[in-house]
Amino acid sequence: MASAAHAHPTPKTYWLIAAALAVATAIEIAIPYIEFLDPVRAPLLIAFGAAKFITVVAVFMHLRYDLKGYRYVFSIAVVVAILMFIVMLAVFQAL
């Protein structure tokens, strides 16, 4: 009896994700030119960047379709990297 294979995205899914990423990138490029968004510019850009990062990691690196353990290891590594970045900013008084 063969075991069920992991579901992987189809070429159509890849194209849809690529189109969504292109639209998100266009919005990111437009945000600095929209003056009423000035107070929330940085949080918006960070949110768009994080969303694109998660999308690329989940779909193109296949973490969405792999074992949950891989997701945990990757997530922990990202959190540690962010914390290290914050500590370095604090150490060099750039925070």
Residue frames relative to the residue before (quaternion, step in Angstrom):
aa qw qx qy qz dx dy dz
M 1.0000 0.0000 0.0000 0.0000 0.00 0.00 0.00
A 0.3295 -0.7610 0.5293 0.1793 3.59 -0.68 1.08
S 0.4260 -0.6929 0.5156 0.2692 3.55 -1.04 0.77
A 0.5776 -0.5910 0.4350 0.3576 3.53 -1.17 0.57
A 0.3832 -0.7259 0.5275 0.2189 3.54 -0.87 0.99
H 0.5826 -0.5614 0.4461 0.3826 3.53 -1.23 0.49
A 0.4536 -0.6563 0.5246 0.2972 3.55 -1.05 0.73
H 0.0750 -0.7823 0.6179 0.0247 3.55 -0.95 0.90
P 0.5872 -0.6051 0.3984 0.3610 3.56 -1.10 0.60
T 0.4400 -0.6661 0.5398 0.2672 3.51 -1.23 0.60
P 0.6704 -0.4697 0.3576 0.4496 3.61 -1.20 0.21
K 0.6034 0.5586 -0.3580 0.4424 3.60 1.05 -0.69
T 0.6413 0.5214 -0.3184 0.4643 3.58 0.99 -0.84
Y 0.6368 0.5256 -0.3279 0.4590 3.57 0.97 -0.83
W 0.6689 0.4942 -0.3008 0.4667 3.59 0.92 -0.85
L 0.6477 0.5096 -0.3231 0.4652 3.59 0.98 -0.78
I 0.6445 0.5044 -0.3131 0.4818 3.58 1.00 -0.82
A 0.6428 0.5183 -0.3210 0.4638 3.60 0.96 -0.84
A 0.6504 0.5029 -0.3171 0.4728 3.60 0.98 -0.80
A 0.6490 0.5092 -0.3164 0.4684 3.59 0.97 -0.84
L 0.6500 0.5053 -0.3142 0.4727 3.60 0.99 -0.79
A 0.6315 0.5227 -0.3320 0.4667 3.60 1.04 -0.73
V 0.6476 0.5011 -0.3164 0.4790 3.59 0.98 -0.82
A 0.6503 0.5098 -0.3167 0.4658 3.59 0.94 -0.86
T 0.6407 0.5130 -0.3217 0.4722 3.59 1.02 -0.76
A 0.6383 0.5176 -0.3275 0.4662 3.59 0.98 -0.79
I 0.6451 0.5043 -0.3185 0.4775 3.58 1.01 -0.78
E 0.6312 0.5323 -0.3280 0.4591 3.59 1.01 -0.80
I 0.6579 0.4985 -0.3072 0.4737 3.56 1.01 -0.78
A 0.6856 0.4983 -0.2820 0.4496 3.60 1.04 -0.76
I 0.5559 0.6611 -0.3877 0.3219 3.60 1.04 -0.72
P 0.6850 0.4798 -0.3314 0.4367 3.69 0.75 -0.78
Y 0.6778 0.4975 -0.2925 0.4557 3.61 1.16 -0.48
I 0.6223 0.5069 -0.3412 0.4892 3.60 1.26 -0.12
E 0.3484 -0.8118 0.4311 0.1838 3.56 -0.20 1.32
F 0.6719 0.5092 -0.3317 0.4234 3.62 0.91 -0.74
L 0.6267 0.5213 -0.3405 0.4685 3.59 1.28 -0.12
D 0.3502 0.7790 -0.4683 0.2263 3.60 1.28 0.00
P 0.6835 0.4907 -0.3295 0.4282 3.66 0.79 -0.81
V 0.7809 0.2962 -0.1585 0.5266 3.61 1.10 -0.58
R 0.2769 0.8077 -0.4877 0.1820 3.58 1.24 0.33
A 0.7067 0.4714 -0.2796 0.4474 3.60 0.70 -1.05
P 0.6782 0.4699 -0.3256 0.4618 3.65 0.79 -0.83
L 0.6276 0.5313 -0.3414 0.4552 3.60 1.03 -0.72
L 0.6824 0.4832 -0.2942 0.4629 3.57 0.86 -0.93
I 0.6311 0.5153 -0.3314 0.4757 3.58 1.04 -0.75
A 0.6592 0.5093 -0.3099 0.4583 3.60 0.94 -0.86
F 0.6567 0.4906 -0.3168 0.4772 3.60 0.93 -0.84
G 0.6510 0.5165 -0.3156 0.4581 3.59 0.94 -0.85
A 0.6651 0.4973 -0.3014 0.4684 3.58 0.94 -0.87
A 0.6480 0.5151 -0.3205 0.4605 3.58 0.97 -0.83
K 0.6612 0.4903 -0.3106 0.4753 3.58 0.96 -0.82
F 0.6240 0.5419 -0.3322 0.4545 3.59 1.00 -0.81
I 0.6773 0.4886 -0.2913 0.4666 3.57 0.85 -0.98
T 0.6418 0.5275 -0.3229 0.4533 3.59 0.99 -0.81
V 0.6759 0.4869 -0.2999 0.4648 3.58 0.86 -0.94
V 0.6640 0.4988 -0.3080 0.4642 3.58 0.92 -0.89
A 0.6911 0.4959 -0.2882 0.4398 3.59 0.86 -0.93
V 0.7857 0.3438 -0.1805 0.4815 3.57 0.79 -0.98
F 0.7761 0.3786 -0.2170 0.4553 3.59 0.58 -1.09
M 0.7039 0.3839 -0.2676 0.5344 3.60 1.17 -0.46
H 0.4399 -0.7532 0.3971 0.2855 3.58 1.36 0.18
L 0.3392 0.7494 -0.5157 0.2394 3.63 1.10 0.41
R 0.5824 0.5797 -0.3767 0.4276 3.57 1.13 -0.51
Y 0.7588 0.3876 -0.1865 0.4891 3.56 1.08 -0.72
D 0.5967 0.5720 -0.3613 0.4316 3.59 1.27 -0.10
L 0.7281 -0.3951 0.3172 0.4616 3.54 -1.32 -0.10
K 0.5893 -0.5974 0.4155 0.3509 3.56 -1.11 0.70
G 0.5751 0.6050 -0.3716 0.4064 3.58 1.09 -0.62
Y 0.6329 0.5240 -0.3281 0.4661 3.58 1.03 -0.76
R 0.6334 0.5288 -0.3261 0.4614 3.57 1.02 -0.81
Y 0.6570 0.5105 -0.3129 0.4581 3.58 0.95 -0.87
V 0.6529 0.5095 -0.3177 0.4616 3.57 0.90 -0.89
F 0.6670 0.4909 -0.3011 0.4727 3.59 0.90 -0.91
S 0.6580 0.5182 -0.3111 0.4492 3.60 0.92 -0.90
I 0.6473 0.5062 -0.3164 0.4740 3.57 0.95 -0.85
A 0.6466 0.5167 -0.3228 0.4590 3.60 0.95 -0.84
V 0.6522 0.5024 -0.3208 0.4683 3.62 0.95 -0.78
V 0.6495 0.5070 -0.3202 0.4675 3.59 0.92 -0.85
V 0.6499 0.5042 -0.3178 0.4716 3.60 0.93 -0.84
A 0.6476 0.5160 -0.3241 0.4574 3.60 0.93 -0.81
I 0.6519 0.4993 -0.3173 0.4743 3.60 0.96 -0.82
L 0.6561 0.5069 -0.3135 0.4629 3.58 0.93 -0.85
M 0.6355 0.5199 -0.3256 0.4689 3.59 1.01 -0.78
F 0.6299 0.5315 -0.3247 0.4639 3.57 1.03 -0.80
I 0.6628 0.4993 -0.2994 0.4710 3.58 0.93 -0.89
V 0.6402 0.5128 -0.3233 0.4719 3.58 0.98 -0.82
M 0.6602 0.5017 -0.3184 0.4594 3.60 0.89 -0.83
L 0.6181 0.5249 -0.3430 0.4741 3.59 1.03 -0.72
A 0.6676 0.4964 -0.2963 0.4691 3.57 0.96 -0.86
V 0.6470 0.5324 -0.3247 0.4388 3.60 0.91 -0.88
F 0.7607 0.3428 -0.1893 0.5177 3.58 0.94 -0.88
Q 0.4620 -0.7336 0.4007 0.2965 3.57 1.30 0.46
A 0.4328 0.6851 -0.4689 0.3513 3.54 0.97 0.87
L 0.5185 0.6623 -0.3945 0.3699 3.55 1.29 0.08
